Amino acid sequence: MSETLLVAVADGVATLTLNRPDKLNAFDDALLGALDEALKQAERDAAIRCLVLTGAGRGFSAGQDLAAVAEREAAGKRMSLRQHLDRSYNRVIRKIRGMEKPVIASVNGVAAGAGMSLALACDLRLAGESARFIQSFIGVG
């Protein structure tokens, strides 16, 4: 699928692992696109009965990678916040919420901003002792 998203299927369970541990699994366009595609494929696959979302390393997801946004804008690919949300996060969240299969967030470490929103979109959240949930949008503004 992608280097930024690991997909493993066993015994009817698809485990989707956000795989940017050096960035606390912060979202960039590649990770969001891979997650969207993996959710689409899992939804269509009758052999998959459940999905588990987790993060590699010491965090679930630190949310949006702001450096990736700056890089995209520097490359002349500027888009409004609304466009970005519609093309990425909203699409992923709608897929999770509309899925007829249970989606479980296995939260290790930090789940911040959009990472917390992703965890909250899941049907069930399992939080390790290291889990921390924080909405940090006010700090972005």
C-alpha positions as CSV (number, residue, x, y, z in Angstrom):
1,M,0.0,0.0,0.0
2,S,2.4,2.6,1.2
3,E,5.4,3.2,3.4
4,T,3.4,5.6,5.5
5,L,0.6,3.1,6.2
6,L,1.2,-0.5,7.0
7,V,-1.7,-2.9,6.3
8,A,-1.8,-6.4,7.8
9,V,-4.8,-8.8,7.5
10,A,-5.2,-11.9,9.7
11,D,-8.2,-13.8,10.8
12,G,-10.7,-11.3,9.4
13,V,-9.0,-8.3,11.1
14,A,-7.3,-5.6,9.1
15,T,-4.8,-3.7,11.1
16,L,-3.9,-0.3,9.7
17,T,-0.8,1.2,11.2
18,L,0.1,4.9,10.7
19,N,3.8,4.6,10.0
20,R,5.6,7.9,10.4
21,P,7.0,7.3,13.9
22,D,9.7,10.0,13.5
23,K,6.8,12.5,13.2
24,L,4.6,10.9,15.8
25,N,2.5,9.6,12.9
26,A,1.5,13.2,11.9
27,F,-0.6,13.3,8.8
28,D,0.8,14.4,5.4
29,D,-1.0,14.1,2.1
30,A,0.6,10.7,1.4
31,L,-0.6,9.2,4.7
32,L,-4.1,10.6,4.3
33,G,-4.4,9.3,0.8
34,A,-3.1,5.8,1.8
35,L,-5.5,5.7,4.7
36,D,-8.4,6.7,2.5
37,E,-7.5,4.0,0.0
38,A,-7.0,1.3,2.6
39,L,-10.4,2.0,4.2
40,K,-12.0,1.8,0.8
41,Q,-10.4,-1.6,0.1
42,A,-11.2,-3.0,3.6
43,E,-14.8,-1.9,3.2
44,R,-15.1,-3.9,-0.1
45,D,-13.3,-7.0,1.2
46,A,-15.9,-9.4,2.6
47,A,-13.1,-11.4,4.3
48,I,-12.3,-8.4,6.5
49,R,-14.8,-8.3,9.4
50,C,-13.1,-5.7,11.6
51,L,-10.5,-2.9,11.3
52,V,-8.0,-1.8,13.9
53,L,-6.2,1.6,13.5
54,T,-3.0,2.2,15.5
55,G,0.2,4.1,15.3
56,A,3.8,2.9,15.0
57,G,6.3,3.9,17.6
58,R,5.4,6.0,20.7
59,G,2.3,7.8,19.4
60,F,-1.0,7.2,17.8
61,S,-1.0,10.4,15.8
62,A,0.1,14.0,16.5
63,G,-2.4,15.3,14.0
64,Q,-1.6,17.3,10.9
65,D,2.1,17.6,10.0
66,L,2.3,21.4,9.7
67,A,5.7,21.2,8.0
68,A,4.0,19.2,5.2
69,V,1.4,21.9,4.8
70,A,4.2,24.5,4.5
71,E,6.1,22.4,2.0
72,R,2.9,22.0,-0.1
73,E,2.3,25.7,-0.1
74,A,5.9,26.5,-0.9
75,A,5.6,24.2,-3.9
76,G,2.6,26.4,-5.1
77,K,0.0,23.8,-4.2
78,R,-1.9,26.2,-1.9
79,M,-5.4,25.2,-0.9
80,S,-7.9,26.6,1.6
81,L,-8.4,24.9,4.9
82,R,-11.9,24.0,3.7
83,Q,-10.5,22.3,0.6
84,H,-7.9,20.5,2.6
85,L,-10.5,19.2,5.1
86,D,-12.9,18.1,2.3
87,R,-10.3,16.3,0.3
88,S,-8.6,14.5,3.2
89,Y,-9.8,14.4,6.8
90,N,-13.6,14.6,6.1
91,R,-13.4,11.9,3.5
92,V,-11.5,9.6,5.9
93,I,-13.8,10.3,8.9
94,R,-16.9,9.8,6.7
95,K,-15.6,6.4,5.6
96,I,-14.9,5.3,9.1
97,R,-18.3,6.5,10.4
98,G,-20.2,5.0,7.5
99,M,-18.4,1.6,7.5
100,E,-20.6,-1.3,8.4
101,K,-17.7,-3.1,10.0
102,P,-16.5,-2.2,13.4
103,V,-13.4,0.1,13.5
104,I,-11.3,0.1,16.6
105,A,-8.7,2.7,17.6
106,S,-5.8,1.2,19.5
107,V,-4.3,4.3,21.0
108,N,-0.7,4.3,22.2
109,G,0.9,7.6,23.2
110,V,-0.4,10.9,22.0
111,A,-3.6,11.4,20.0
112,A,-3.6,15.1,19.3
113,G,-5.7,17.3,17.0
114,A,-6.7,15.4,13.9
115,G,-5.2,12.3,15.5
116,M,-7.7,12.6,18.3
117,S,-10.5,13.2,15.9
118,L,-9.5,10.0,14.0
119,A,-9.6,8.0,17.2
120,L,-13.0,9.5,18.2
121,A,-14.4,8.6,14.8
122,C,-13.8,4.9,15.5
123,D,-16.5,2.8,17.0
124,L,-14.3,1.8,20.0
125,R,-11.1,3.2,21.5
126,L,-8.7,1.0,23.4
127,A,-6.2,3.3,25.2
128,G,-2.9,2.1,26.7
129,E,-1.6,3.7,29.8
130,S,0.6,5.9,27.7
131,A,-2.4,7.3,25.7
132,R,-2.9,11.1,25.9
133,F,-5.8,12.8,24.1
134,I,-5.6,16.5,23.4
135,Q,-7.3,19.0,21.0
136,S,-4.6,21.5,20.1
137,F,-6.4,23.5,17.4
138,I,-6.2,26.7,19.3
139,G,-2.4,26.5,19.3
140,V,-2.4,26.2,15.5
141,G,-4.4,29.4,15.0
